[in-house]
Amino acid sequence: MILAFKFDCFKDPAFLAPFLRVLAKDIKHSISCKDDQICLKVSGSVEELSALADSASVILPYSLYIKHSEVDTADELDVAGEIKKIKFGTLSPSQAAAFLANGKAILNESGTLAFCKFDGEITLDNFNEKLKTCLNLLKNGKSVCVEQDENLYEISLGVKFDANFLMPVNLKQLPKIFIAGDRAQIALASFEKPLLALKTTAIYRQNHEGAPLFFDVMAPNDLFLYALCEQLNKDGFSFLSVSVKEQKSALSRLALLENSALLSPFFYTKDNEFELRILSDTALGLKFSKFSDDEICLLSKSSKTQLLFLPKFSSFEEIYELIRVDEGGEILLENFSKERALPSGKFSSNASFFSLFCIAGRLLGLSDDFKKAGENLLLMAADFSGQKGVRIDYKMKDDFGLDGVKFVKSIISFILAGAGEKNISFGCTESLAHFLSDFSYEKRDKFNIKNVTLSGDLFYNKVVSNLIKKHLNPNIKTNFDPGFGIEIKL
């Protein structure tokens, strides 16, 4: 009898090959890859195949990249093809199980012990000694430096929000600080161990002044960190704080969307810049960045043509002068200045929607720092609990330009009308999605556009990603650029 174990993946499925080889053991088998599918076929007795199927759940990892899996019968084994050898240091289910059972360190299915280096290489012979040294340093209030895949991390015991992310010693510790539903915990426990921004609980923020509304969390991603966390968990500790000192390799960041999730490469130590890829079909490309000008352009096989130009301001005084010459602008500014101080001074901005969010954030008083005001506006939008926000004006000034003055005037008007900061913040993102929906619908027929491609670090924000996908999809197929991230089902 021959069974076929098939796995359709969101990326090159070769990463599963080491696990499938271990699963098959000495049973006659074949492993083949075609496109995004990997298939293990095994030939044996009913008893052998039954035992193999039972062990699959223990050996195979839960991967975010597995789109679909199935088991079927087959007539014959495949002709052996060449599958590239994969080496990974990520924690595997068998490693975790062995350490939990008897504190033993074993190699993972690719023959690797761990990603980590701590005071030199970590081997099977020195694993326990290095683990003990690291534990003693942490418990004595010292921080330790760990190298992992060309990245350098400084790790300390306890909760420090000036670090880059927190690492729970066990996922059961998360509710002490964070709201973490089933989807979040499943993602954190996955083979990929992505970064995930979780919301802190209201009780925690009340009891800890200065605690952020959201903060990044990542579970231990290799055997050394896993063992470290397990020992600390036994000793009654809850979290490690991790600061990224050097980063050459991207981490994976996950954003939980309404009906899916977005997995993207992420750097803490540099601005994340992405390019829109030229596709085979004519597409509308939307690249929204926090660090550079946005691109709203027509993508074809041979060209990239900007279809919408965004305003770029350099000071609040410049904005106020433009408002004053606009109808009703003088009175609007006068009324606003009676209620609160008008922000003033120069700022560094881009021709981008994020810069408009920064201007709105300053008007709302979310921060005196320009970019921090924009970041806080996105946090307020994520914390909004209503169904709909106020409708902010995104209007065209001419055929190719957005009217920045109308945008700012509508923000001021809603502040004067008493709309809350969360309502206005959410309105900025929701109204942008409505505007882009209308814009894409108009351009679709004019330029025979087949789909919309999304890219840029602003889409790390799940509110922005959710709303824009939600409102564009009914009109036109909308996907993330493969170079920016992979949308998965979760």
N, C-alpha and C positions, 0 to 999 in steps of 0.2 A: 504494500500500500504506500502511496506517495501523498504527502500533504504539502500544500504550498502556503507559506505565510507571506502575505503581500502587504507592503507599507507604502502608501502614497505620501510624499513629503512636500513641504513648502520650499525646500531647498535641496541641494545635492544630498541624496540619501546615504552616501557612503559612510557617514558617521555611525550608522547602525551596523555595519558589517562586522566589527569586532564582537559585538554582542551576539549577533546571529551565529558566528563561528563557535563561540562558547556554548550557546544554546544547543547547537547540533552535536557538539562533542565528537564522538567517534562514529556516530551514525552516518551512513552514506548520504551525502547531501550535495547540493549546488547552491551557490549564491550568485545572483545576477542583478545588474543595474541597467535600467533603461529609462532615460529622461529623469523624472522625479520619483520613480518607483524602484524599490529594492525588493527582491523576492528570494526567500529561502525555501528550497524544496528538500524534503527529507524522505528517504525511503527506508521503511522498516516494518516491524511487526506492529500489530494493534497496540500491544502493551508498551513497546518502545515509544511509539508516537503519542500515546496517551500520557506517558510520563513526561515527555518533552513538552507537550502542550501545558501541562500543569506547572512546569518550571518556568515557562515563559514570563509569567507575571512577576516572578522573583528576579529574573536575570535582566529582562528588557527594561530600559529606563522609560519614565513618563517624559516624553519630549514635546515641547511646544511646536516643534517643526513637523510632527506627524499629523498629517491631514486626515488620513483614513487608513484603517487596517482591516484585514479580513483573512480568514483561513478557508481554504478550498482544497478539493482533491485535484490531483494532476495525473497525467498519463505517463510522463517521463521527466527525468531530471534535465535541467538546462545544460547546454555546453558551457564549460567553465570559461568565464570571461575575466578580463583583467579589471580589478577594482583597486583604486589607489589606496595605499596603506595610510591609515589614519592613526595619529598619536594624539591623545588628549589627557590632560591632567585633572579633568572634572571628576567630582565624586560620583561613583557608580552605586547602584543599589546593593551590589554584592559587597562592596567595601564598607558601606554603612552597616549592613547586617552583620558582617564579621566583627566590626569594632564594637557594636552594641552587645553582641553575644559574649565575647571574651576579651575585649580590649586589644584585639590583634589587628595589626596593620597588614594589608595585603595589596598587591598590585591590582589596578583596574583591568578591564578587558582588553585594553590596548597595550598593556604591559608597563604602565606608568603608575608611580606611587601617588604623586601629588604635583600640583602646579608650583607650590610654595618652595621658596628657599628662605631659611632662617639661620643666619650666621653660617652660611654655606649650604651645600646640598643636603637635602633630607633623604636618607636611605632607610631601607628596612632595618639595618643594623643600629642606626642612631636615632630612629624615629621616637622611641619612648624617652630617650635622654633629652632630645631637643624639646619635646612636648613638656616635660617636667620643668626645664629651664624657662621656657616661655610662660608657663603657668605661674611660676614663682615670681618672675619679674612683674607680671600683671597684677598679682595679688598684693605685691609690695608697692603698688602705686606707680610703677614705671610703665612707660610706653615701649612697645617693641616695633622694630621695622621688619617687614616681611616683603620679599620680592616675589612677584607672581607674573609670569608671562610678560616680562619687560616693564612691568609696572611696579612702583615702590609705594607701599602703604605703611602708614604709622597707625598702630592699633593700641588703644587704651581701654581700660575697664570702666564701665559706667556710661552714662548718657551725657554726651557733649554735642550740643547743636552747632558748634563752630566747626565740627568735623564735616566730612562730605556725606557720609551715610552711617546708619546704625545697622549692626548685625545682631539679631536676636540669638541667644544661645540655644533657644528652642522656640519653634513657632508658637507654642502655647504661651509664651511670654508677651506676645504682641499686644493683647488686650490691655496690658498695663499702661500702654501709651497710645496705641493706634486702634482705629476702626479697620478691621480686616475681615471682609466677608470670605465666603468659600472660594470665589474666583481668585481673589488676591492670594490666599494661602496656597491654592493649587499652583498658581504661577510661581510663587516664591520657592515652592518645594520641587519644581520641575528640574529636569536634567540641566537646563540652561542657566538656572539661578540668576534671573535678571534683576536689575534695579527696578524698584517700584516705589513711586511716591504715594505714601499713605497719609490719610488725614488723622491728626491727633484728636483724642477725645476732648470734649468740652471740660470734663472734670479734671483731666490732666492739665489743660491750659489754665484753668482756674487756680490750681494748686502750684503751678510752676510758671511764674511770671517770665515773659519773654519766650515761652515755648512757641514754635512756629505752627501755623495752621496745617501745613503739609511738610513731610520730610522723607528723604529717600531711605529705603530699607533694602537690604540684600541678605539672603541666607548664606551660610558657609558653603563655598563652591568646590572645595577639594578636601581630601581626607585629613590633612593636617589641621585646617581650620575647623572642620567638623569635629575632630577629636578634642580640640581645644575647647570648643563650645560645649560639648557633652560633659567634659570634666567641670567646667564652670557652672553648668546647669545643676550638676550634682551638689556643688558647693553653695548653691543658693543665689548665684548671680543671674542677671537677666539680659544685659546688653553689652556689646562692645561698640566703641566709637572708632570709625575708620576714616583717616584723612589720606587723600591721594597726594603724594609728594612728587611723584614722576609718573607720567602715563604715555606710553608709546603704543599700547594696544587698546583698542576700543572695548569698553564694557557693553553689555546689552541692556538697553532700557526698554521697559514694557509700559505701554499706556493701555489701560482697560477701557475700551470703547463700549458703546451701548450693546452691540450685537457681535462684537469681535474684539480683537486686541491688536496693537501695533508694536512690533519688535524692531528696534532700531539700534544701530551702533551709536555709542555715546562717549564723549570725552569731557572730563571735568577740567582738564588743564589747558584747553584751547577752545576757541570758538568752533562750533560744528558747522562747517560750510558744505553744502550739497549742490550738485549741478543737476539740472533737468536733462534727462537723456532724450535724444532725438529718436522718436519711435517710427515704426513702419507706417502707422496710420496717422492722419492729421489729428493733432490733439491740442487742447488748451492746457498749457502748463502754468501751474500756480506754485511759485516758490516764495514762501514767506519766511523772512529771517529776522532775528533780533539784532543782527550785527552788520547787515548790509542792505542795500536797496532790494525791494521786492521785484520779482519778475512775474508779470501776467502776460503771457505771450503765446503766440501761435507756433506750435512745433510741427515741423514736417521732416521728411527724410533729409532735406538739404539746407534747411534754414530755421531760424528762430526770430520771430518778429514780435516786438513789444506791442500789445494792444491797449494797455492802460498805464498811464503815468500817474504816480501818486505825488502829492505835494510834499515839499521838504521845507521845514521852517528852521530858523536858527535862534530865535528868541521869542519870548512871550510878547514883547513890545511889537514885534513884526506882526504877530497874529492879531493883536488888539487894533493896530492901525487898519488892517484889512477888514476887521469886523466893523469898525466905526464907519467906514464908507459903504458898508452893506446896509440894506434897508432894516431899520429898527435896531441896528447894532449898537449905536451910542447909548440908547436907553437900557438895552440889555446889560451892557458893561456897568453902567451906573447902578442899576438895581443889584447886580451881583456884588459890586464892591461895598454896598451897604450891608450885605449879609455876611461876607467873609473877605479876607484879603486876596487880591488877585495875585497869582504867582507872577514873578518877574525874573528878568535876567536871561542870559544866553544859555543855550544847551547844544549838545552835539547829537544830531539825529540823522536818520536816513529817510529816503523816500520809501517808507514802509508802513504797513498797518500797525506794526508794533510801536513805532514812534508816535502814531496817533493815539494808541493806547496809553503811552507814557504821558502825553499831553493831557489826556482825560484823567489819568491817575493823579497828576499834579493839581488839576482843577478840583478834584475830589478830596485833595489833602491826604492822599494815601502815603506819600513820602515826599521829603524835600529833595531827594535824589531822583533825577529824571528817569533813569532806567529802572530803578527800584520801584518807582511809582507804577510803571507799566507791569512789572512782575507782580506787584501787589494787586493790581486790577485783575490780572488773570487768576490770582488766588481767590479774590472776592467773587469772581464769576463762578469758580468751581464750588464755592460754598453757598451759592444761591439755591434756595429750596423751592422757588416758585416754578410755575409751568412756562411762563413767558416773561421776558424782560421788556422794558420800554423800547420803543422803536427809534433808534438813533439814525440821523440822516446821513446816508451815504449816497450823495447825488453827483451826477456828472456835471462838470463845469463846461465841457465841450465834448466833442466826439471821442477824445482820447484822454482827458484829464479828470481826475476826481476833485471835487470841491472840498478842500480842507476847511474852509471857513464855515461852510454849512455844518460840517461835522462838529466843530468846536462850539458853534452857536447852539446846536441841539443839546450838547452836554450841559452847557450853562443853563439852558432853559429847564431841563429836567432837574438840575440841582435846585434851582429857584422854586420849582413846583413841588419840591419836597420828596422826590423819589430817593429811595435809599441807595447807598453806595454799592451794595451787592446787586440791586436791581439794575442800576445804570451799568455796572461792570458787565453783567451778563448780557444786557442789551447791546453793548458794544460788539460782543462776539456773535450774538444771535442775529443782529441786524446786518452784520457783515456777511453772514451765511445767506441771508435773504437776498442781499444785493448781488452776491456772486452767483446765486441761482438764476436771477433775472439776467445777469450779464452773460452767463454761459448759454442760456436758452437763446438769447439774441444772436450770439456769435456762432452757435451750433449750425443754424440754417444758413447764415451768411457765408461761412467758410467751410461748410461741410465737415464739421468737427465730429470725430467718432467717439472721443472720450476725453476725460479730464485727468491730468496727472498732478498729484500733490507732492510737494517736497519742501524741505526747509525746517529749521529747528523750532519754529513756532508751532509746528504740528506735533511736537512732543507733548504739548498741552492737550489733554483729553477733551476739554470743553470745545476748543477750536476744532479739533479733528472730528469730534462727534457731530457738531452742528453743521459744519461745511459738508461732510459726507451725507448727512441726513437730508439736507436741503438741495444738494446738487444731484444726488442719485436718481430722483424721479424723472429729471429732465435728460440726464446724460450719464453714461457709465463713468464712475469716478473711482480711481485707484491711486494708491501711493506709488511713487517712483521706486522701482526695485533697489536703486542705489541708496535710497533714504531708509526704507524699512519694509518689512514683510507683514502683511495683514494676515492674522491667523484666527481660527475659530476657538473661542475659549468661553 
